[in-house]
């Protein structure tokens, strides 16, 4: 299985699993966070691939590079952009809601 195939399968599963939650959230903050993740991924992936810290089997990547890191690495950032807002929403529902914790305390 190539990295492209794996990335497409995982991203499709994440998109489907998080669709209901993402529909109810404002798109602008999610898009801005996703764009930031993509920019940081491009910068740091190129650093670690360019310095030789990480190497890829050329038979398993698409061959599309940005500029030295394979484009498939962007799937991690896209997956995080899909999953994090949904996780935040799901975990917030599980947290106990304590009204006193939201009220600022007076200092002595």
KOLMAR-542219 format. One record per residue: residue in one letter; x, z, y of N, C-alpha, C in turn. Coordinates in nm, 3 decimals. Atoms other than C-alpha are relative to their C-alpha. Last residue first. Example, Ala and Ser with C-alpha at 12.3 -4.5 7.8 and 13.67 -1.06 7.14 Angstrom:
BEGIN
SITE  res      n.u      n.w      n.v     ca.u     ca.w     ca.v      c.u      c.w      c.v
SITE    s   -0.082   -0.006   -0.119    1.367    0.714   -0.106   -0.077    0.073    0.109
SITE    a    0.089    0.000   -0.119    1.230    0.780   -0.450    0.090    0.000    0.120
***
This chain:
BEGIN
SITE  res      n.u      n.w      n.v     ca.u     ca.w     ca.v      c.u      c.w      c.v
SITE    x    0.009   -0.136   -0.057   -0.795    4.908    3.884    0.061    0.011    0.136
SITE    x   -0.127   -0.071    0.015   -0.849    4.535    3.810   -0.009    0.136    0.069
SITE    x   -0.055   -0.048   -0.127   -1.204    4.416    3.762    0.130    0.072   -0.025
SITE    x   -0.005   -0.145   -0.011   -1.270    4.220    3.446    0.061    0.038    0.133
SITE    x   -0.128   -0.055   -0.042   -1.371    3.856    3.460   -0.008    0.152    0.016
SITE    x    0.010   -0.065   -0.130   -1.680    3.775    3.255    0.135    0.058    0.041
SITE    x   -0.004    0.103   -0.103   -1.630    3.524    2.974   -0.006    0.059    0.141
SITE    x   -0.134    0.057   -0.004   -1.534    3.792    2.723    0.012   -0.105    0.109
SITE    x   -0.087   -0.089   -0.076   -1.852    3.986    2.804    0.141   -0.055    0.010
SITE    x    0.020    0.019   -0.144   -2.067    3.691    2.697    0.093    0.088    0.081
SITE    x    0.002   -0.133   -0.059   -1.923    3.695    2.345   -0.009   -0.017    0.152
SITE    x    0.018    0.009   -0.144   -2.001    3.376    2.155   -0.019    0.139    0.056
SITE    x    0.106   -0.087   -0.050   -1.858    3.398    1.806   -0.005   -0.009    0.152
SITE    x   -0.050   -0.118   -0.070   -1.651    3.091    1.720   -0.116    0.087    0.047
SITE    x   -0.027   -0.107    0.096   -1.797    2.855    1.461    0.043    0.129    0.068
SITE    x    0.128   -0.045    0.057   -1.959    2.624    1.717    0.020    0.116   -0.095
SITE    x    0.068   -0.078   -0.104   -1.632    2.605    1.909   -0.134    0.051   -0.051
SITE    x   -0.054   -0.136    0.004   -1.459    2.495    1.588   -0.065    0.090    0.106
SITE    x    0.042   -0.066    0.124   -1.685    2.190    1.556    0.048    0.145   -0.005
SITE    x    0.144   -0.023   -0.004   -1.643    2.090    1.922   -0.047    0.076   -0.124
SITE    x    0.023   -0.098   -0.107   -1.264    2.129    1.923   -0.149    0.038    0.004
SITE    x   -0.041   -0.132    0.051   -1.244    1.949    1.589   -0.028    0.110    0.102
SITE    x    0.098   -0.040    0.102   -1.448    1.660    1.728    0.036    0.136   -0.058
SITE    x    0.125   -0.042   -0.067   -1.238    1.638    2.044   -0.105    0.047   -0.100
SITE    x   -0.010   -0.124   -0.077   -0.918    1.649    1.832   -0.128    0.039    0.075
SITE    x    0.028   -0.124    0.072   -1.011    1.390    1.569   -0.005    0.125    0.088
SITE    x    0.133   -0.003    0.062   -1.043    1.063    1.755   -0.036    0.139   -0.052
SITE    x    0.098    0.017   -0.108   -0.749    1.108    1.992   -0.142    0.000   -0.054
SITE    x    0.008   -0.127   -0.072   -0.543    1.246    1.702   -0.103   -0.008    0.112
SITE    x    0.067   -0.097    0.087   -0.622    0.940    1.492   -0.016    0.135    0.068
SITE    x    0.141    0.037   -0.002   -0.528    0.710    1.780   -0.081    0.097   -0.086
SITE    x    0.053   -0.038   -0.131   -0.198    0.894    1.821   -0.149   -0.032    0.010
SITE    x    0.002   -0.146   -0.006   -0.123    0.873    1.449   -0.061    0.047    0.132
SITE    x    0.117   -0.049    0.072   -0.226    0.506    1.435   -0.009    0.153    0.006
SITE    x    0.105   -0.033   -0.097    0.029    0.424    1.704   -0.125    0.055   -0.068
SITE    x   -0.016   -0.139   -0.044    0.300    0.446    1.439   -0.106    0.040    0.101
SITE    x    0.079   -0.088    0.086    0.164    0.125    1.285    0.010    0.146    0.042
SITE    x    0.129   -0.021   -0.065    0.307   -0.068    1.582   -0.088    0.095   -0.081
SITE    x    0.109    0.086    0.048    0.652   -0.029    1.427   -0.133    0.038    0.066
SITE    x    0.089   -0.074    0.091    0.914    0.136    1.648   -0.113   -0.092   -0.047
SITE    x   -0.069   -0.016    0.128    1.191   -0.081    1.797   -0.084    0.075   -0.104
SITE    x   -0.086    0.112    0.032    1.019   -0.243    2.099    0.077    0.020   -0.130
SITE    x    0.024   -0.032   -0.142    0.715   -0.191    2.028    0.108    0.094    0.052
SITE    x   -0.074   -0.115   -0.051    0.761   -0.366    1.692   -0.026    0.017    0.150
SITE    x    0.026   -0.005   -0.144    0.528   -0.596    1.497    0.063    0.129    0.053
SITE    x   -0.104    0.076   -0.069    0.691   -0.642    1.157   -0.021   -0.005    0.150
SITE    x    0.051    0.132   -0.039    0.377   -0.538    0.970    0.107   -0.088    0.063
SITE    x    0.052    0.004   -0.137    0.548   -0.250    0.791   -0.040   -0.143    0.033
SITE    x    0.127   -0.073   -0.012    0.587   -0.191    0.417   -0.058    0.001    0.141
SITE    x    0.103    0.067    0.081    0.853   -0.451    0.334   -0.136    0.068    0.012
SITE    x    0.052    0.120   -0.068    1.067   -0.335    0.626   -0.106   -0.074   -0.082
SITE    x   -0.021    0.109    0.096    1.102    0.011    0.471   -0.064   -0.125    0.060
SITE    x    0.114    0.049    0.077    1.099    0.234    0.776    0.045   -0.110   -0.095
SITE    x   -0.011    0.143    0.033    1.371    0.446    0.935   -0.118   -0.038   -0.088
SITE    x    0.103    0.048    0.092    1.354    0.779    1.115    0.022   -0.149   -0.023
SITE    x    0.053   -0.122    0.062    1.642    0.964    1.282   -0.104   -0.036   -0.106
SITE    x   -0.022   -0.003    0.144    1.812    0.629    1.341   -0.047    0.127   -0.069
SITE    x   -0.120   -0.079    0.028    1.854    0.661    1.717    0.027    0.014   -0.148
SITE    x   -0.118    0.064   -0.058    1.612    0.373    1.780    0.129    0.076   -0.026
SITE    x   -0.032    0.117    0.084    1.352    0.514    1.541    0.128   -0.065    0.051
SITE    x   -0.041   -0.045    0.133    1.356    0.859    1.702    0.032   -0.115   -0.094
SITE    x   -0.121   -0.082   -0.001    1.366    0.729    2.058    0.043    0.037   -0.141
SITE    x   -0.114    0.089   -0.022    1.117    0.450    1.997    0.131    0.076    0.006
SITE    x   -0.023    0.073    0.125    0.877    0.700    1.846    0.117   -0.096    0.014
SITE    x   -0.075   -0.084    0.093    0.924    0.922    2.152    0.021   -0.066   -0.135
SITE    x   -0.129   -0.046   -0.051    0.830    0.663    2.413    0.079    0.074   -0.108
SITE    x   -0.089    0.115   -0.016    0.557    0.483    2.220    0.139    0.046    0.044
SITE    x   -0.037    0.047    0.134    0.399    0.810    2.107    0.096   -0.117    0.009
SITE    x   -0.102   -0.092    0.053    0.405    0.951    2.460    0.047   -0.043   -0.139
SITE    x   -0.122    0.017   -0.079    0.225    0.643    2.592    0.111    0.090   -0.054
SITE    x   -0.061    0.128    0.034   -0.030    0.650    2.309    0.131   -0.022    0.075
SITE    x   -0.060   -0.011    0.133   -0.100    1.020    2.354    0.070   -0.130   -0.041
SITE    x   -0.119   -0.084   -0.012   -0.155    0.973    2.726    0.072    0.016   -0.133
SITE    x   -0.101    0.082   -0.066   -0.393    0.685    2.660    0.131    0.078    0.016
SITE    x   -0.049    0.098    0.097   -0.585    0.897    2.412    0.109   -0.089    0.058
SITE    x   -0.086   -0.073    0.094   -0.611    1.182    2.662    0.058   -0.095   -0.104
SITE    x   -0.120   -0.039   -0.075   -0.744    0.941    2.925    0.098    0.075   -0.090
SITE    x   -0.082    0.120   -0.019   -0.987    0.784    2.677    0.130    0.032    0.073
SITE    x   -0.055    0.038    0.130   -1.117    1.125    2.566    0.089   -0.123    0.012
SITE    x   -0.109   -0.091    0.038   -1.154    1.244    2.924    0.063   -0.035   -0.134
SITE    x   -0.116    0.010   -0.088   -1.345    0.925    3.020    0.111    0.099   -0.037
SITE    x   -0.108    0.085    0.049   -1.577    0.912    2.715    0.127    0.002    0.086
SITE    x   -0.031    0.097   -0.105   -1.794    1.214    2.796    0.119   -0.086   -0.044
SITE    x   -0.102   -0.041   -0.097   -1.895    1.383    2.472    0.024   -0.112    0.101
SITE    x    0.055   -0.098   -0.094   -2.221    1.336    2.281    0.099    0.043    0.107
SITE    x    0.108    0.061   -0.078   -2.118    1.014    2.110   -0.054    0.095    0.106
SITE    x   -0.056    0.078   -0.111   -1.787    1.172    2.004   -0.108   -0.066    0.085
SITE    x   -0.052   -0.091   -0.103   -1.967    1.437    1.799    0.050   -0.080    0.120
SITE    x    0.111   -0.077   -0.059   -2.178    1.191    1.603    0.047    0.090    0.114
SITE    x    0.086    0.081   -0.087   -1.887    0.948    1.550   -0.109    0.082    0.068
SITE    x    0.010   -0.064   -0.131   -1.635    1.200    1.416   -0.098   -0.068    0.094
SITE    x    0.024   -0.144    0.012   -1.656    1.125    1.044   -0.024    0.067    0.135
SITE    x    0.132   -0.026    0.057   -1.694    0.751    1.096   -0.035    0.147   -0.004
SITE    x    0.100    0.050   -0.095   -1.399    0.720    1.330   -0.141    0.028   -0.050
SITE    x    0.007   -0.092   -0.114   -1.186    0.941    1.107   -0.107   -0.043    0.100
SITE    x    0.061   -0.125    0.047   -1.268    0.736    0.797   -0.014    0.101    0.114
SITE    x    0.143    0.029    0.024   -1.198    0.409    0.980   -0.072    0.126   -0.047
SITE    x    0.067    0.007   -0.130   -0.870    0.551    1.114   -0.149   -0.030   -0.015
SITE    x    0.009   -0.135   -0.056   -0.760    0.655    0.764   -0.073   -0.001    0.134
SITE    x    0.091   -0.082    0.081   -0.841    0.318    0.609   -0.020    0.137    0.061
SITE    x    0.137    0.049   -0.021   -0.682    0.119    0.892   -0.100    0.084   -0.078
SITE    x    0.045   -0.036   -0.135   -0.366    0.331    0.888   -0.144   -0.042    0.024
SITE    x    0.023   -0.144   -0.003   -0.323    0.302    0.511   -0.055    0.045    0.136
SITE    x    0.118   -0.027    0.082   -0.362   -0.073    0.523   -0.037    0.147    0.004
SITE    x    0.116    0.056   -0.072   -0.116   -0.106    0.812   -0.129    0.031   -0.077
SITE    x    0.038   -0.095   -0.104    0.135    0.129    0.646   -0.123   -0.049    0.078
SITE    x   -0.079    0.007   -0.122    0.139   -0.094    0.341   -0.050    0.104    0.100
SITE    x    0.086    0.000   -0.118    0.000    0.000    0.000    0.091    0.000    0.124
***
